[in-house]
């Protein structure tokens, strides 16, 4: 599992704590850290990857697809040359 952006997690926990009614804000900081802990635990279960890892894998897939397309064209050309009566 990859590292999750804690800045975004901190911001989300703060926004959740800020959404608590004013009468309960005295415990707001405790709520914020509790929200953060719960969010981290739940996100860890999702086995997420970072955007950077995703982008690297997408680039690898794109290069691989390009190579596959070229190999398929080459194979088709070779098959055409080997087939009797073709070209």
N, CA and C atoms as an extended XYZ file, in Angstrom:
261
Properties=species:S:1:pos:R:3:atomname:S:1:resname:S:1:resid:I:1 pbc="F F F"
N         0.841       -1.177        0.000 N   UNK     1
C         0.000        0.000        0.000 CA  UNK     1
C         0.880        1.231        0.000 C   UNK     1
N         0.460        2.256       -0.677 N   UNK     2
C         1.226        3.482       -0.778 CA  UNK     2
C         0.816        4.487        0.286 C   UNK     2
N         1.677        5.467        0.470 N   UNK     3
C         1.486        6.538        1.429 CA  UNK     3
C         0.336        7.438        0.994 C   UNK     3
N        -0.500        7.847        1.934 N   UNK     4
C        -1.626        8.727        1.653 CA  UNK     4
C        -1.240       10.151        2.038 C   UNK     4
N        -1.635       11.122        1.263 N   UNK     5
C        -1.324       12.525        1.504 CA  UNK     5
C        -1.936       12.973        2.828 C   UNK     5
N        -1.091       13.208        3.844 N   UNK     6
C        -1.600       13.584        5.160 CA  UNK     6
C        -2.082       15.021        5.208 C   UNK     6
N        -1.590       15.883        4.324 N   UNK     7
C        -2.091       17.261        4.298 CA  UNK     7
C        -3.570       17.277        3.953 C   UNK     7
N        -3.954       16.514        2.965 N   UNK     8
C        -5.358       16.413        2.593 CA  UNK     8
C        -6.187       15.790        3.697 C   UNK     8
N        -5.605       14.814        4.374 N   UNK     9
C        -6.289       14.152        5.476 CA  UNK     9
C        -6.467       15.114        6.648 C   UNK     9
N        -5.444       15.906        6.942 N   UNK    10
C        -5.546       16.912        8.004 CA  UNK    10
C        -6.657       17.906        7.692 C   UNK    10
N        -6.702       18.354        6.439 N   UNK    11
C        -7.714       19.321        6.022 CA  UNK    11
C        -9.114       18.733        6.146 C   UNK    11
N        -9.289       17.487        5.723 N   UNK    12
C       -10.592       16.839        5.813 CA  UNK    12
C       -11.014       16.674        7.267 C   UNK    12
N       -10.096       16.255        8.121 N   UNK    13
C       -10.406       16.100        9.547 CA  UNK    13
C       -10.793       17.449       10.157 C   UNK    13
N       -10.086       18.509        9.772 N   UNK    14
C       -10.404       19.850       10.283 CA  UNK    14
C       -11.784       20.285        9.812 C   UNK    14
N       -12.097       20.037        8.554 N   UNK    15
C       -13.409       20.421        8.030 CA  UNK    15
C       -14.527       19.655        8.718 C   UNK    15
N       -14.298       18.371        9.002 N   UNK    16
C       -15.302       17.595        9.729 CA  UNK    16
C       -15.495       18.149       11.139 C   UNK    16
N       -14.382       18.460       11.812 N   UNK    17
C       -14.468       19.016       13.171 CA  UNK    17
C       -15.165       20.381       13.153 C   UNK    17
N       -14.890       21.177       12.127 N   UNK    18
C       -15.519       22.499       12.025 CA  UNK    18
C       -17.015       22.407       11.744 C   UNK    18
N       -17.445       21.288       11.200 N   UNK    19
C       -18.873       21.131       10.898 CA  UNK    19
C       -19.696       20.762       12.127 C   UNK    19
N       -19.031       20.481       13.232 N   UNK    20
C       -19.721       20.144       14.472 CA  UNK    20
C       -20.402       21.410       15.005 C   UNK    20
N       -21.608       21.290       15.554 N   UNK    21
C       -22.312       22.474       16.088 CA  UNK    21
C       -21.467       23.249       17.095 C   UNK    21
N       -21.718       24.554       17.140 N   UNK    22
C       -20.941       25.464       17.992 CA  UNK    22
C       -20.927       25.014       19.451 C   UNK    22
N       -22.037       24.491       19.922 N   UNK    23
C       -22.125       24.075       21.330 CA  UNK    23
C       -21.169       22.935       21.669 C   UNK    23
N       -20.722       22.210       20.665 N   UNK    24
C       -19.807       21.089       20.894 CA  UNK    24
C       -18.371       21.403       20.504 C   UNK    24
N       -18.111       22.637       20.082 N   UNK    25
C       -16.778       22.987       19.598 CA  UNK    25
C       -15.703       22.925       20.680 C   UNK    25
N       -16.100       22.944       21.941 N   UNK    26
C       -15.109       22.870       23.019 CA  UNK    26
C       -14.296       21.586       22.902 C   UNK    26
N       -14.915       20.564       22.380 N   UNK    27
C       -14.208       19.297       22.191 CA  UNK    27
C       -13.732       19.157       20.746 C   UNK    27
N       -13.776       20.255       20.011 N   UNK    28
C       -13.450       20.255       18.584 CA  UNK    28
C       -12.074       19.716       18.256 C   UNK    28
N       -11.069       20.094       19.015 N   UNK    29
C        -9.707       19.630       18.724 CA  UNK    29
C        -9.602       18.124       18.953 C   UNK    29
N       -10.274       17.635       19.992 N   UNK    30
C       -10.293       16.185       20.210 CA  UNK    30
C       -11.006       15.492       19.064 C   UNK    30
N       -12.111       16.093       18.629 N   UNK    31
C       -12.851       15.519       17.503 CA  UNK    31
C       -11.989       15.490       16.248 C   UNK    31
N       -11.248       16.568       16.013 N   UNK    32
C       -10.410       16.641       14.818 CA  UNK    32
C        -9.391       15.511       14.797 C   UNK    32
N        -8.726       15.273       15.923 N   UNK    33
C        -7.734       14.192       15.949 CA  UNK    33
C        -8.406       12.830       15.867 C   UNK    33
N        -9.605       12.706       16.453 N   UNK    34
C       -10.335       11.439       16.338 CA  UNK    34
C       -10.792       11.204       14.897 C   UNK    34
N       -11.299       12.264       14.252 N   UNK    35
C       -11.697       12.143       12.849 CA  UNK    35
C       -10.501       11.713       11.996 C   UNK    35
N        -9.364       12.332       12.255 N   UNK    36
C        -8.161       12.013       11.483 CA  UNK    36
C        -7.771       10.554       11.671 C   UNK    36
N        -7.811       10.064       12.896 N   UNK    37
C        -7.452        8.674       13.165 CA  UNK    37
C        -8.418        7.709       12.469 C   UNK    37
N        -9.696        8.020       12.537 N   UNK    38
C       -10.699        7.160       11.889 CA  UNK    38
C       -10.508        7.181       10.374 C   UNK    38
N       -10.296        8.373        9.812 N   UNK    39
C       -10.082        8.480        8.366 CA  UNK    39
C        -8.839        7.705        7.926 C   UNK    39
N        -7.749        7.838        8.676 N   UNK    40
C        -6.524        7.114        8.331 CA  UNK    40
C        -6.752        5.614        8.369 C   UNK    40
N        -7.454        5.143        9.385 N   UNK    41
C        -7.708        3.703        9.507 CA  UNK    41
C        -8.562        3.197        8.350 C   UNK    41
N        -9.592        3.938        8.004 N   UNK    42
C       -10.476        3.498        6.926 CA  UNK    42
C        -9.800        3.591        5.561 C   UNK    42
N        -9.039        4.652        5.334 N   UNK    43
C        -8.340        4.782        4.056 CA  UNK    43
C        -7.254        3.723        3.910 C   UNK    43
N        -6.637        3.328        4.999 N   UNK    44
C        -5.604        2.287        4.949 CA  UNK    44
C        -6.200        0.967        4.463 C   UNK    44
N        -7.450        0.723        4.779 N   UNK    45
C        -8.114       -0.511        4.345 CA  UNK    45
C        -8.367       -0.526        2.838 C   UNK    45
N        -8.384        0.642        2.214 N   UNK    46
C        -8.683        0.733        0.784 CA  UNK    46
C        -7.492        0.400       -0.106 C   UNK    46
N        -6.305        0.331        0.458 N   UNK    47
C        -5.102       -0.009       -0.294 CA  UNK    47
C        -4.920        0.925       -1.496 C   UNK    47
N        -4.946        2.229       -1.218 N   UNK    48
C        -4.825        3.251       -2.260 CA  UNK    48
C        -3.377        3.438       -2.696 C   UNK    48
N        -3.203        3.982       -3.885 N   UNK    49
C        -1.869        4.330       -4.378 CA  UNK    49
C        -1.799        5.838       -4.539 C   UNK    49
N        -0.586        6.353       -4.559 N   UNK    50
C        -0.420        7.789       -4.758 CA  UNK    50
C        -0.673        8.141       -6.214 C   UNK    50
N        -0.917        9.410       -6.464 N   UNK    51
C        -1.122        9.884       -7.833 CA  UNK    51
C         0.141        9.644       -8.648 C   UNK    51
N         1.310        9.843       -8.022 N   UNK    52
C         2.579        9.637       -8.726 CA  UNK    52
C         2.718        8.180       -9.164 C   UNK    52
N         2.417        7.238       -8.280 N   UNK    53
C         2.491        5.822       -8.640 CA  UNK    53
C         1.513        5.490       -9.761 C   UNK    53
N         0.306        6.064       -9.677 N   UNK    54
C        -0.692        5.837      -10.714 CA  UNK    54
C        -0.198        6.353      -12.064 C   UNK    54
N         0.354        7.571      -12.070 N   UNK    55
C         0.850        8.161      -13.313 CA  UNK    55
C         1.990        7.347      -13.917 C   UNK    55
N         2.887        6.827      -13.067 N   UNK    56
C         3.990        5.992      -13.553 CA  UNK    56
C         3.432        4.731      -14.207 C   UNK    56
N         2.477        4.084      -13.549 N   UNK    57
C         1.902        2.859      -14.105 CA  UNK    57
C         1.122        3.143      -15.393 C   UNK    57
N         0.439        4.274      -15.460 N   UNK    58
C        -0.286        4.647      -16.679 CA  UNK    58
C         0.681        4.856      -17.841 C   UNK    58
N         1.826        5.479      -17.577 N   UNK    59
C         2.833        5.694      -18.627 CA  UNK    59
C         3.411        4.361      -19.100 C   UNK    59
N         3.673        3.461      -18.163 N   UNK    60
C         4.188        2.132      -18.526 CA  UNK    60
C         3.166        1.396      -19.384 C   UNK    60
N         1.898        1.469      -18.999 N   UNK    61
C         0.837        0.812      -19.768 CA  UNK    61
C         0.743        1.398      -21.176 C   UNK    61
N         0.841        2.712      -21.286 N   UNK    62
C         0.772        3.355      -22.603 CA  UNK    62
C         1.923        2.896      -23.505 C   UNK    62
N         3.143        2.851      -22.952 N   UNK    63
C         4.295        2.373      -23.744 CA  UNK    63
C         4.104        0.916      -24.142 C   UNK    63
N         3.610        0.105      -23.227 N   UNK    64
C         3.402       -1.321      -23.504 CA  UNK    64
C         2.356       -1.505      -24.598 C   UNK    64
N         1.286       -0.726      -24.543 N   UNK    65
C         0.254       -0.820      -25.580 CA  UNK    65
C         0.811       -0.416      -26.941 C   UNK    65
N         1.666        0.597      -26.964 N   UNK    66
C         2.299        1.002      -28.223 CA  UNK    66
C         3.174       -0.095      -28.793 C   UNK    66
N         3.963       -0.739      -27.921 N   UNK    67
C         4.822       -1.839      -28.369 CA  UNK    67
C         3.988       -3.013      -28.862 C   UNK    67
N         2.888       -3.307      -28.164 N   UNK    68
C         2.018       -4.407      -28.574 CA  UNK    68
C         1.415       -4.134      -29.945 C   UNK    68
N         0.973       -2.922      -30.164 N   UNK    69
C         0.405       -2.561      -31.465 CA  UNK    69
C         1.443       -2.730      -32.576 C   UNK    69
N         2.667       -2.313      -32.317 N   UNK    70
C         3.736       -2.448      -33.310 CA  UNK    70
C         4.045       -3.920      -33.563 C   UNK    70
N         4.084       -4.730      -32.500 N   UNK    71
C         4.353       -6.158      -32.679 CA  UNK    71
C         3.227       -6.859      -33.431 C   UNK    71
N         1.996       -6.464      -33.166 N   UNK    72
C         0.865       -7.061      -33.890 CA  UNK    72
C         0.956       -6.741      -35.381 C   UNK    72
N         1.312       -5.503      -35.701 N   UNK    73
C         1.448       -5.111      -37.110 CA  UNK    73
C         2.587       -5.890      -37.763 C   UNK    73
N         3.691       -6.049      -37.049 N   UNK    74
C         4.839       -6.789      -37.582 CA  UNK    74
C         4.482       -8.264      -37.805 C   UNK    74
N         3.760       -8.847      -36.847 N   UNK    75
C         3.337      -10.239      -36.965 CA  UNK    75
C         2.407      -10.412      -38.165 C   UNK    75
N         1.483       -9.499      -38.334 N   UNK    76
C         0.562       -9.567      -39.468 CA  UNK    76
C         1.326       -9.496      -40.790 C   UNK    76
N         2.321       -8.625      -40.846 N   UNK    77
C         3.150       -8.484      -42.045 CA  UNK    77
C         3.929       -9.764      -42.318 C   UNK    77
N         4.526      -10.345      -41.276 N   UNK    78
C         5.284      -11.591      -41.436 CA  UNK    78
C         4.384      -12.748      -41.855 C   UNK    78
N         3.185      -12.825      -41.255 N   UNK    79
C         2.243      -13.875      -41.630 CA  UNK    79
C         1.836      -13.738      -43.090 C   UNK    79
N         1.642      -12.503      -43.524 N   UNK    80
C         1.252      -12.268      -44.926 CA  UNK    80
C         2.367      -12.718      -45.875 C   UNK    80
N         3.616      -12.524      -45.492 N   UNK    81
C         4.750      -12.919      -46.331 CA  UNK    81
C         4.888      -14.440      -46.364 C   UNK    81
N         4.506      -15.125      -45.302 N   UNK    82
C         4.665      -16.568      -45.235 CA  UNK    82
C         3.469      -17.343      -45.794 C   UNK    82
N         2.339      -16.679      -45.943 N   UNK    83
C         1.147      -17.359      -46.433 CA  UNK    83
C         1.226      -17.509      -47.964 C   UNK    83
N         1.088      -18.765      -48.453 N   UNK    84
C         1.135      -18.979      -49.907 CA  UNK    84
C         0.016      -18.202      -50.626 C   UNK    84
N         0.368      -17.593      -51.733 N   UNK    85
C        -0.599      -16.855      -52.533 CA  UNK    85
C        -0.856      -15.451      -52.025 C   UNK    85
N        -0.258      -15.087      -50.893 N   UNK    86
C        -0.474      -13.719      -50.372 CA  UNK    86
C         0.612      -12.812      -50.975 C   UNK    86
N         0.230      -11.564      -51.238 N   UNK    87
C         1.102      -10.486      -51.690 CA  UNK    87
C         2.222      -10.896      -52.487 C   UNK    87
